Amino acid sequence: MTRNDDAHDNGTPGAELPKFSVNVVPTDQLRLMKYDHAAHVHAEADFQAELSRRIQESDASSEAGMTTEELAESLGPLGQQWADDYRAAQQKKPHE
């Protein structure tokens, strides 16, 4: 008996280990939750800072304003996602 055979012997005659599949992912394509979360937090912080800056500029100017959705859309992908989610939520609300 080899050492590997001993690893499969759990003392129960006829017992087999369950079979399972393994997906191999190259480490350069692996996205870690911790990294993803940090990237999201950084993107959110940049989004909020730009939003705040634009609101302050808008308050200081006398130009015609824009809707919240238009402002969000002008802030890039995160803003576009927010605007889409906002519109979807508005459509789901019962009309009062």
N, C-alpha and C positions, 0 to 999 in steps of 0.2 A: 504494500500500500504506500502511495506517495503522500507527501505532506498535504498536497492539494485535496487528495481523497479524504484525508482526515477532516478537512474543513467542511466537507459535505456530510459527514457522519454525525448526526445529532443524537445518536443512540437509539433511534426508533427504526426497527427493521422495515424496509420497503418505503421509507419516507423520502420524498423528493422535494427539492427546493422549487418554489414557484418559478415559472418562466416569465420573463419580461423582456421588453425591447428597450434599447438605448438609442437615443438620438444624439449623434455627435455633431457639435457645432464648433467651427473654428473660433478660437478665442478672439480674433479680431472682429468677428461678427456678433459676439456676445454682448448684450446690453444689460447692464446690471441695474437693479432697482435703485440702489443708492446713487449711482451716477445719473440715472434718469430723473430722480427726484431733485437732485441738486441742479440739474440743467433746467428743470421746470421752475424751480424757485428763482433761479437767476433770470429766466425769461419773464416771469411774473413781476419781479422787482423792476426790471427795465420797463415793462409795459406800464406799471403803476407810476413810475417816475415820469415817463413821457406824457401820460395822461394828466398828471398833476401840473406839469409844465404848460401844457396846452390850455388847460382850464384857467390857469393864472394869466396867460397871455390873452385869452378870450375875454376875461373879466376886465382887463386893462384896455381893450380896444372897443371901438364903437361899431365894428363890422357886424353884419348879420350872422347869427350863430348857425350851428348845424345840429342835427339830431344826435342823440347819444349813439345811435347805431352808425351814423356816418363818421362820427369821431372815432369810434372803436375800429371800424373798417380801415381807417387811414393809418392805424397803428401796426399793421402787419398781420401775419397769420393768427397770432393769439387774439388780436382784436376782432378779426373776421370770425373766428370761432365763437367768441363771446356774442357778437352781433347775431349770428345764426341761432345760437342757443336762446338768446333773448327773444328773437322773433318767434321761435317755436313755442316758447313758454307763453308768449302773448296770445298766440293762436289757440292754445289749449285752454286759456282762461274763459270762463263763461262771460258773455257780454252782459254788462250790468246796466 
